[in-house]
Amino acid sequence: MQRKLLPEQLADFRQSGVILATALAEVTSFVKPGITTAHLDEIAESSIRRQGAQPSFKNYKTGDAPRYPASLCVSINDELVHGIPSDKKFLKDGDIVSLDLGANYRGTFTDMAVTVAVGKISAEDKKLIDVTKNSLDGAIKFVKPGITTGDLGSMIDEYVKRNNMLVIRDFVGHGIGLVPHDEPQVPNFGEPGRGTVLEEGMAIAIEPMVTTKDIDVKIAKDGWTVRMAKGQHSAHFEHTILITKTGAEIITKL
């Protein structure tokens, strides 16, 4: 059961979202061929701390993996999520890169991701990015109290399939607010009417992850970086939202 934010915590939660969106926009503005992923991580952490918050991914621990060593996840091309920044990894023209970042402001947590082009990208990759972003935008418009996570996941999955692409099933969205990851799970697939009923006051992170063919993934030796097993590209978008009386408020929006 999700621990809902108290009314007096909502102002901090909204501020956490503004801080995060500001930081991710700053990082995105530096994306260009030749920059290292470690440099992008430095920009992300500096921006979050300068605004009075902490990066919630840094030293994050889950399962058997080592603590996550950075503030920003930078995943390039066939890397799906959780790519670890490195001063030896340079972006190059034609790459697509997923930037995933979390913030903690006064004990309220937000999460956001975008996938962006590095220089000139292929038409296939542009469509991949557009379909993934549109699936998130459509999902946010679809959200309202009373629907289930199965309704939401089915809607995302059907949209992606109509565009001849596939959603990843090994990683899903999640509740958020007072901890970085909370109940309920928010899959990008599901059966209508099944799953958790969404209620006013719940906070969730919706994060479609989309690829162009086979959805099998593998985890790198670093214990974090998730890659597509067949080597094709993938895209990832995420917003933190608060469910309102009539729909959804995007918390991670400038």
QUICOR-V734666 format. One record per pair of residues at least 12 apart in sequence whose ideal C-beta (glycine too) atoms are under 7 Angstrom apart, sorted by sequence separation. I is the first residue (numbers start at 1). J is the second residue. If there is no record, write none. Layout:
i->(I I)
j->(J J)
//
This chain:
i->(58 117 174 184 217 240 27 30 57 58 72 100 139 142 172 173 216 239 57 70 99 115 172 216 69 70 98 99 172 214 27 55 57 139 172 214 26 27 81 98 99 115 139 211 213 77 97 186 76 77 81 96 97 186 213 169 186 188 212 23 26 76 96 97 135 138 167 188 211 212 75 96 167 48 74 75 95 211 23 94 135 210 22 23 74 93 94 96 135 209 210 45 92 93 94 177 44 72 73 91 93 94 175 176 209 44 175 176 19 22 41 72 96 131 175 176 207 208 41 71 174 207 41 157 173 174 207 19 40 131 156 157 173 206 41 96 173 205 206 19 40 131 152 153 173 149 153 154 205 206 149 153 154 16 37 128 149 153 154 203 204 149 154 171 203 150 149 150 151 167 168 202 150 151 167 201 150 167 168 200 41 150 166 199 200 27 40 57 148 150 165 166 198 200 56 148 149 165 169 38 55 56 148 149 165 166 168 170 37 38 55 56 148 37 38 148 166 168 53 54 148 160 36 53 146 147 37 53 156 36 52 56 145 36 145 35 48 143 145 34 35 34 44 33 32 33 31 33 176 111 31 110 140 109 139 109 108 111 108 109 136 28 107 109 27 136 135 24 135 132 24 23 102 132 131 23 20 128 20 19 128 31 33 19 28 32 33 16 31 24 28 80 124 16 15 20 24 81 21 16 20 12 16 17 12 16 111 113 13 12 143 145 9 140 143 145 136 140 144 5 132 136 144 132 133 143 128 132 143 129 128 125 140 140 60 115 115 115 113 114 56 113 113 112 111 112 81 112 80 111 110 100 80 96 98 84 98 100 96 84 112 84 110 82 83 110 82 82 81 79 80 79 80 79 80 78 78 78 78 80 78 81 68 77 78 80 66 65 65 13 5 2 5 3 3 2 2 1 2 4 4 5 2 17 25 21 20 21 22 21 17 17 17 18 14 13)
j->(70 129 186 196 229 252 40 43 70 71 85 113 152 155 185 186 229 252 71 84 113 129 186 230 84 85 113 114 187 229 43 71 73 155 188 230 43 44 98 115 116 132 156 228 230 95 115 204 95 96 100 115 116 205 232 189 206 208 232 44 47 97 117 118 156 159 188 209 232 233 97 118 189 71 97 98 118 234 47 118 159 234 47 48 99 118 119 121 160 234 235 71 118 119 120 203 71 99 100 118 120 121 202 203 236 72 203 204 48 51 70 101 125 160 204 205 236 237 71 101 204 237 72 188 204 205 238 51 72 163 188 189 205 238 74 129 206 238 239 53 74 165 186 187 207 184 188 189 240 241 185 189 190 53 74 165 186 190 191 240 241 187 192 209 242 190 190 191 192 208 209 243 192 193 209 243 193 210 211 243 85 194 210 243 244 72 85 102 193 195 210 211 243 245 102 194 195 211 215 85 102 103 195 196 212 213 215 217 85 86 103 104 196 86 87 197 215 217 103 104 198 210 87 104 197 198 89 105 208 89 105 109 198 90 199 90 103 198 200 90 91 91 101 91 91 92 91 93 240 176 97 176 206 176 206 177 177 180 178 179 206 99 178 180 99 208 208 99 210 208 101 101 180 210 210 103 101 210 103 103 212 116 118 105 114 118 119 103 118 112 116 168 212 105 105 110 114 171 112 108 112 105 109 110 106 110 205 207 108 108 241 243 108 239 243 245 237 241 246 108 235 239 247 236 237 247 233 237 248 235 235 233 248 250 180 235 236 237 236 237 180 237 238 238 238 239 209 240 209 240 240 236 217 233 235 222 236 238 235 224 252 225 251 224 225 252 225 226 226 225 226 226 227 227 228 227 228 231 232 234 233 236 224 233 234 236 223 223 224 177 177 175 178 178 182 182 183 183 184 201 202 203 202 240 254 252 252 253 254 254 251 252 253 254 251 251)
//
